[in-house]
Amino acid sequence: MVKARLALCILVPLAMLATAIHGGAETDTTQLSPTNNVLYLHYNETRREGWMDTLPNETGDDGWNFYGGIFGYTPRIPLSFPMKPRLDPALCLTMDPAGVWRVRVDHYEGRGRIVDVIGALTAGDYYCSTAPAADQPYVFAFATGIIVVRPGTDIIFNFSFIAEGGDFVGNDIHILTNGRSNMTIPILATERDSDGDGHNDTVDAYPQDATRWQKPEPKPRPMPGFDALPAVLAIVMLAVAFVKRRQP
């Protein structure tokens, strides 16, 4: 009885720890997945830096804003939102190639207005720029045809526009990045790709070697009995020679 209680005292905490670790891995909100497939645009005015991640209210403010400029147009204003952090080094995303990567950019125009808007998506080797399909909020649609997003792939949304100055007053324009601007990605599944070669570990015969993944073709096996043929022939020849010697 004492030994049983001692075993329970050891096993129960270990089971709770294992459950906590497993649950944490399953609910990692910083990584993309089929159920966590939205990246939110953020901007820090102090650092003048934009980025995207899976946390909707990370900055808690309006985001980017612009004041000044009357009677006319500003030069084109570029804003860049790279995904930070990058994907887990061993995480591979299986995509819906017919799905659309959809970006929403919400904004506020107090004075002046935004004109000539362009949105551009970079995802690895894929690049496309387009005008928005809607003005409030701006909506961009990218039919990428991407099947797999490999670990470490750069995912970047670039947004640019020209600001038209108001009459006798400066611009008062805000790009709202407090959870109201985001990118939705058509993710079907996540797989482990330990070596980052684009082939998940379940089909990769060499999951730690990025230079190869297919299992080599097995060498053809000889037909049954063929490997004993030389020995049989030798015995037959010896038997024939023996018979010939015995003949008068």
C-alpha positions as CSV (number, residue, x, y, z in Angstrom):
1,M,0.0,0.0,0.0
2,V,2.8,2.4,0.9
3,K,4.6,1.6,-2.3
4,A,1.4,2.2,-4.3
5,R,1.0,5.7,-2.7
6,L,4.6,6.5,-3.3
7,A,4.2,5.6,-7.0
8,L,1.1,7.8,-7.3
9,C,2.9,10.7,-5.7
10,I,5.6,10.5,-8.4
11,L,3.4,9.7,-11.4
12,V,0.6,12.2,-10.9
13,P,2.9,15.3,-11.0
14,L,4.7,13.9,-14.0
15,A,1.4,13.3,-15.8
16,M,0.3,16.9,-15.0
17,L,3.7,18.3,-16.3
18,A,3.4,16.2,-19.5
19,T,-0.2,17.5,-20.1
20,A,0.9,21.1,-19.6
21,I,3.8,20.7,-22.0
22,H,1.6,19.0,-24.6
23,G,-1.2,21.6,-24.2
24,G,1.3,24.5,-24.6
25,A,2.6,23.0,-27.8
26,E,-0.9,22.6,-29.2
27,T,-2.0,26.2,-28.2
28,D,1.1,28.2,-29.3
29,T,-0.7,31.4,-30.5
30,T,2.5,32.8,-32.0
31,Q,2.6,30.2,-34.8
32,L,0.3,29.9,-37.8
33,S,-2.1,27.0,-38.3
34,P,-5.4,26.2,-40.0
35,T,-7.3,27.6,-37.0
36,N,-4.8,30.4,-36.3
37,N,-4.4,31.7,-39.9
38,V,-4.6,35.5,-39.4
39,L,-1.6,37.9,-39.2
40,Y,-2.3,41.3,-37.7
41,L,-0.6,44.5,-38.9
42,H,1.2,46.5,-36.3
43,Y,3.2,49.8,-36.4
44,N,5.4,51.5,-33.8
45,E,5.7,55.2,-34.3
46,T,8.7,55.6,-32.1
47,R,10.8,53.1,-34.0
48,R,9.0,53.8,-37.3
49,E,8.7,50.1,-37.8
50,G,5.8,47.9,-39.0
51,W,5.4,44.1,-38.7
52,M,2.8,41.3,-38.7
53,D,2.1,38.6,-36.2
54,T,-0.8,36.5,-34.8
55,L,-1.5,38.8,-31.8
56,P,-4.3,41.2,-32.6
57,N,-3.8,43.9,-29.9
58,E,0.0,43.9,-29.5
59,T,0.4,47.7,-29.8
60,G,-2.9,49.0,-28.5
61,D,-2.8,52.2,-30.5
62,D,-3.9,53.6,-33.8
63,G,-0.6,52.7,-35.5
64,W,0.8,54.8,-38.3
65,N,-0.3,58.4,-38.7
66,F,0.6,61.4,-40.9
67,Y,0.2,65.1,-40.4
68,G,1.0,68.0,-42.7
69,G,1.0,68.7,-46.4
70,I,-1.6,71.1,-47.8
71,F,-2.5,72.0,-51.3
72,G,-1.2,69.1,-53.3
73,Y,0.2,65.7,-53.1
74,T,3.0,64.1,-51.1
75,P,5.5,61.7,-52.6
76,R,4.5,58.1,-52.4
77,I,4.5,56.9,-48.8
78,P,5.7,53.3,-48.3
79,L,4.9,51.1,-45.3
80,S,6.3,47.6,-44.8
81,F,4.9,44.9,-42.6
82,P,7.1,41.8,-42.5
83,M,6.0,38.7,-40.5
84,K,7.8,38.6,-37.2
85,P,8.8,36.2,-35.8
86,R,9.3,34.0,-38.8
87,L,7.8,30.5,-38.8
88,D,9.2,27.9,-36.5
89,P,12.4,26.6,-38.2
90,A,10.8,23.1,-38.5
91,L,7.2,24.2,-39.3
92,C,5.9,23.7,-42.9
93,L,2.5,25.1,-44.0
94,T,0.4,23.2,-46.5
95,M,-1.7,25.7,-48.4
96,D,-4.9,25.7,-50.4
97,P,-3.4,26.6,-53.9
98,A,-6.9,27.8,-55.0
99,G,-7.3,29.9,-51.8
100,V,-6.9,33.7,-51.7
101,W,-4.5,35.6,-49.4
102,R,-6.7,38.4,-48.3
103,V,-5.4,41.6,-46.7
104,R,-7.6,44.3,-45.0
105,V,-6.1,47.7,-44.3
106,D,-8.4,50.0,-42.2
107,H,-7.7,53.7,-42.1
108,Y,-9.0,57.1,-41.0
109,E,-9.0,60.3,-42.9
110,G,-9.5,63.3,-40.7
111,R,-8.3,65.9,-43.2
112,G,-6.9,65.3,-46.6
113,R,-7.3,62.0,-48.3
114,I,-5.4,58.9,-49.5
115,V,-5.0,58.3,-53.2
116,D,-3.3,55.9,-55.6
117,V,-3.2,53.0,-53.2
118,I,-1.1,49.9,-53.9
119,G,-0.7,46.7,-51.8
120,A,2.1,44.1,-52.5
121,L,2.6,40.6,-51.1
122,T,5.9,38.8,-50.9
123,A,5.9,35.1,-49.9
124,G,9.3,33.5,-50.7
125,D,9.7,33.6,-54.5
126,Y,6.1,34.9,-55.0
127,Y,5.5,38.6,-55.5
128,C,2.5,40.5,-56.6
129,S,1.2,44.1,-56.3
130,T,-2.4,45.2,-56.9
131,A,-4.9,47.9,-56.2
132,P,-7.5,47.4,-53.5
133,A,-10.9,45.9,-54.3
134,A,-12.6,48.1,-51.7
135,D,-11.9,51.6,-50.3
136,Q,-13.1,51.4,-46.7
137,P,-11.4,49.4,-45.5
138,Y,-9.0,48.7,-48.3
139,V,-9.1,45.0,-49.3
140,F,-6.4,43.3,-51.4
141,A,-6.8,39.8,-52.8
142,F,-3.8,37.7,-53.9
143,A,-4.3,34.4,-55.7
144,T,-0.8,33.0,-55.1
145,G,-1.2,29.4,-56.2
146,I,1.3,28.5,-53.4
147,I,1.1,24.9,-52.3
148,V,3.8,24.9,-49.5
149,V,5.3,27.6,-47.3
150,R,8.7,26.4,-46.1
151,P,10.2,27.2,-42.8
152,G,12.0,30.5,-42.7
153,T,10.0,31.9,-45.7
154,D,9.7,35.7,-45.7
155,I,6.1,36.8,-45.7
156,I,5.8,40.6,-46.2
157,F,3.0,43.0,-47.0
158,N,3.9,46.3,-48.4
159,F,1.4,49.2,-48.5
160,S,1.9,52.5,-50.2
161,F,-0.1,55.5,-51.2
162,I,0.0,59.2,-52.0
163,A,-1.6,61.7,-49.6
164,E,-3.6,64.7,-51.0
165,G,-3.5,67.8,-48.8
166,G,-6.6,69.4,-47.5
167,D,-7.6,73.0,-48.2
168,F,-5.7,75.4,-45.9
169,V,-5.2,72.6,-43.4
170,G,-2.7,69.8,-43.2
171,N,-3.4,66.1,-43.6
172,D,-4.6,64.0,-40.6
173,I,-4.4,60.4,-41.9
174,H,-4.2,57.2,-39.8
175,I,-3.5,53.6,-40.9
176,L,-5.2,51.7,-38.1
177,T,-3.0,48.8,-37.0
178,N,-4.6,48.0,-33.6
179,G,-6.1,44.7,-34.7
180,R,-8.3,46.3,-37.4
181,S,-5.8,45.6,-40.3
182,N,-4.8,42.0,-41.0
183,M,-4.0,39.3,-43.5
184,T,-5.9,36.0,-43.8
185,I,-3.9,33.0,-45.1
186,P,-5.5,29.9,-46.7
187,I,-3.7,27.2,-44.6
188,L,-4.9,23.6,-44.9
189,A,-2.4,21.9,-42.5
190,T,0.8,22.2,-40.6
191,E,3.6,19.6,-40.8
192,R,7.0,19.2,-39.3
193,D,9.8,19.8,-41.8
194,S,13.0,19.4,-39.7
195,D,15.5,20.1,-42.5
196,G,13.5,22.8,-44.3
197,D,13.6,21.1,-47.7
198,G,9.8,21.5,-48.4
199,H,9.0,17.8,-47.7
200,N,7.4,17.1,-44.3
201,D,8.9,14.5,-42.0
202,T,6.1,12.0,-42.7
203,V,7.2,11.6,-46.3
204,D,10.9,12.6,-46.0
205,A,13.2,9.5,-45.8
206,Y,16.0,11.8,-44.6
207,P,14.3,14.4,-42.3
208,Q,17.7,15.8,-41.1
209,D,19.3,16.1,-44.6
210,A,18.0,19.0,-46.8
211,T,19.9,17.6,-49.8
212,R,17.7,14.5,-50.2
213,W,14.3,13.2,-49.2
214,Q,13.3,10.3,-51.5
215,K,14.2,6.8,-50.4
216,P,16.5,5.1,-52.9
217,E,14.9,2.5,-55.1
218,P,15.5,-1.0,-53.8
219,K,17.9,-3.2,-55.9
220,P,16.0,-5.9,-57.8
221,R,16.3,-9.2,-56.1
222,P,17.3,-12.3,-58.1
223,M,14.5,-14.8,-58.9
224,P,14.3,-17.7,-56.3
225,G,16.9,-20.4,-57.1
226,F,19.0,-18.2,-59.5
227,D,21.6,-17.6,-56.8
228,A,22.1,-21.4,-56.5
229,L,22.4,-21.9,-60.2
230,P,26.3,-21.8,-60.4
231,A,26.5,-24.4,-57.7
232,V,23.9,-26.7,-59.4
233,L,25.8,-26.4,-62.7
234,A,29.1,-27.3,-61.0
235,I,27.5,-30.4,-59.4
236,V,26.0,-31.4,-62.8
237,M,29.3,-31.1,-64.5
238,L,31.1,-33.1,-61.9
239,A,28.4,-35.8,-62.1
240,V,28.8,-35.9,-65.9
241,A,32.5,-36.2,-65.6
242,F,32.2,-39.0,-63.0
243,V,29.8,-40.9,-65.2
244,K,32.1,-40.6,-68.2
245,R,35.0,-42.0,-66.2
246,R,32.9,-44.9,-65.1
247,Q,32.0,-45.8,-68.6
248,P,34.1,-48.6,-70.2
